[in-house]
Amino acid sequence: MSSGAAAGTAGVVKSGAGQTKIDYKSVLGGEGFAVFNLLRDERKKIAENEGVPVYTIFTNAQLVEMVQKKIISASAIQTLDGVGKVRTEKYGAQFIAILARAFNEESDGKVVES
């Protein structure tokens, strides 16, 4: 799912050079945007530690979808377009923990389900 598809037409802002920029605060609302920022901060920390671009951890569109779907399980995180077992094993627990705390839910406690 591209970031434009995650956002739909609401929150899409045209910027210079024909590029499209997503206004994630508009797309997610105040509370959702706060959770999105927590996920982005975690993604940035991981990317810096691993020396990789942030989008190789999870894309903005995937983070948006995590917030919109209120994902709190490994099986749910694997339903995201482009996220499979390897990425879930490597990063899922950290993101699920943030989401579960944010939504005051109990995560399934599993990193990967069979």
C-alpha positions in Angstrom: 0.0 0.0 0.0 1.5 3.3 -0.9 1.4 6.2 1.5 -1.2 7.9 -0.7 -3.4 4.9 -0.6 -3.1 4.7 3.2 -4.2 8.3 3.4 -6.9 8.4 0.7 -7.5 11.8 -0.6 -7.9 13.5 2.8 -4.7 14.9 4.1 -2.9 14.9 0.7 -1.0 18.1 0.1 0.7 19.0 -3.2 4.2 20.3 -2.7 6.7 21.6 -5.2 8.1 19.7 -8.2 4.8 17.7 -8.6 5.5 15.7 -5.4 2.7 14.7 -3.1 3.1 15.1 0.7 0.8 13.4 3.2 -0.5 15.5 6.2 -0.5 12.6 8.7 -2.0 14.7 11.4 -5.0 15.4 9.2 -5.2 11.7 8.3 -4.9 10.3 11.8 -6.3 13.0 14.0 -4.6 14.2 17.2 -4.5 11.0 19.2 -3.6 8.8 16.2 -0.9 11.3 15.1 0.7 11.1 18.6 0.8 7.3 18.4 2.2 7.6 14.8 5.0 9.9 16.2 5.9 7.3 18.9 6.2 4.7 16.2 8.3 7.0 14.0 10.6 7.7 16.9 11.1 4.0 17.6 11.7 3.4 13.8 14.3 6.1 13.7 16.1 4.8 16.8 16.2 1.3 15.3 17.4 2.5 11.9 20.2 4.6 13.4 21.4 1.6 15.5 21.3 -0.6 12.4 22.7 2.0 10.0 19.8 1.5 7.5 17.2 3.9 6.1 14.0 4.2 8.2 11.7 2.9 5.4 13.5 -0.5 5.6 12.1 -0.9 9.1 8.5 0.1 8.3 7.2 2.7 5.8 5.1 5.6 6.8 2.1 3.9 5.2 2.7 0.8 7.3 2.9 2.9 10.5 -0.3 4.7 9.5 -2.1 1.4 9.0 -0.8 0.1 12.3 -2.4 3.1 14.0 -5.6 3.0 12.0 -6.2 -0.7 12.6 -5.0 -0.5 16.2 -2.7 -3.5 15.6 -1.6 -5.2 18.8 -0.6 -8.7 17.7 2.0 -10.4 15.6 -0.6 -12.0 13.4 -2.2 -8.6 12.7 1.1 -6.9 11.9 1.8 -9.5 9.3 -1.4 -8.6 7.5 0.2 -5.3 6.5 1.2 -5.1 2.9 5.0 -5.8 2.6 5.3 -7.1 6.2 6.2 -10.8 6.7 7.5 -13.1 9.2 11.1 -11.9 9.1 10.3 -8.2 9.7 7.7 -9.2 12.4 10.3 -11.3 14.2 12.9 -8.6 14.0 10.8 -5.5 14.9 7.3 -6.5 15.7 7.5 -6.8 19.5 8.8 -3.2 19.9 6.0 -1.7 17.7 3.3 -3.9 19.2 4.3 -2.9 22.7 4.0 0.8 21.7 0.7 0.3 20.1 -0.7 -1.8 22.9 0.3 0.9 25.5 -1.1 3.6 23.3 -4.4 1.9 22.9 -4.5 0.6 26.5 -4.7 -3.0 25.3 -2.9 -6.1 26.2 -0.7 -7.4 23.3 -0.7 -11.1 22.6 2.8 -11.3 24.0 4.0 -13.2 20.9 6.6 -12.1 18.5 5.5 -14.4 15.7 2.5 -16.8 15.5 2.7 -20.0 13.5 
